[in-house]
Amino acid sequence: MYKIEIKELGENKVSLCETIKYLQYNELYNLVKPYLNIEHLSFSIRNDCPDGREWGFIYAGDTIVGEIKITKLFK
């Protein structure tokens, strides 16, 4: 299980916190897609994540559209 924190997402600067079972692109995409009118998104986090210490970014092309932090809850 992973806790996903998102802030400053899209034009409305939405923030949310959700728990997902698997850390997969589709899970992350489905979490943020309702708040964006963008089809192609990418997520950038450090390799030592998901320790929950640092924020990464959500991109639409070269533009940052939000920030993301991932914390592993348990194995």
N, C-alpha and C positions, 0 to 999 in steps of 0.2 A: 504494500500500500504506500502511496505517495501523497503528500500534501502539496498542492499546487497553489501558489499565491501569484496573482496577477495584478499589476497596477498600471495606471496611466494608459489604459487600452483604448485605442481609437480616438475619434474626435471628441467623444463624450467623457474621456478619461475615466472609464469604468475600472473599478477594483473588485476582485472576487477572490474567494478562497474555496477550493474544492478538494475532495479526496478522490483519487483514481486508483484502480487496482493494478494496472500495468502502465509502465512508462513507455508509451509508444506514440509515434507521430500522430496517428489517427485519434487517439485519446486527447492529446493536447489540441489538435486542430478543432475537434468537435467542441471543446471547451470554449475556445475563443471565437469561433466562426459566427455565432449568433450576434456578436457585437461589432462585426466588421463586414464591409461590403467588398471584401478582397478574396480572391480565389486562391492565390498562391502565397503561402506563408512559410517562413522558416523560423526556427528557434535556435538561439545561440546561448549555450551555457558552458561553463568551464568543465574540463574533463574530470575534475575531482568532485563534481556534483554527483549525487544529490545530497550534499551535507547541509544545505539550508543556510549557508553562511553568506553567499553572495548572490546578487541579482544578475540575471542574464537578460537577453533582449529578444523581442518578437519582431521580425522584419517582414515587410512587404517590399520585395525587391531590395533596394539599398536603403530604404526608409525605415527607421525604428517606429513601430506603431504601439509598443507597449513593453513592459518589463515583466520578467518571470523569475520566480524562485521555487526550487523543488527541494523537498525534504523527504527522505525515506523514513517511514514511520516504524516499520518492523519487517522482519523477514518472513 
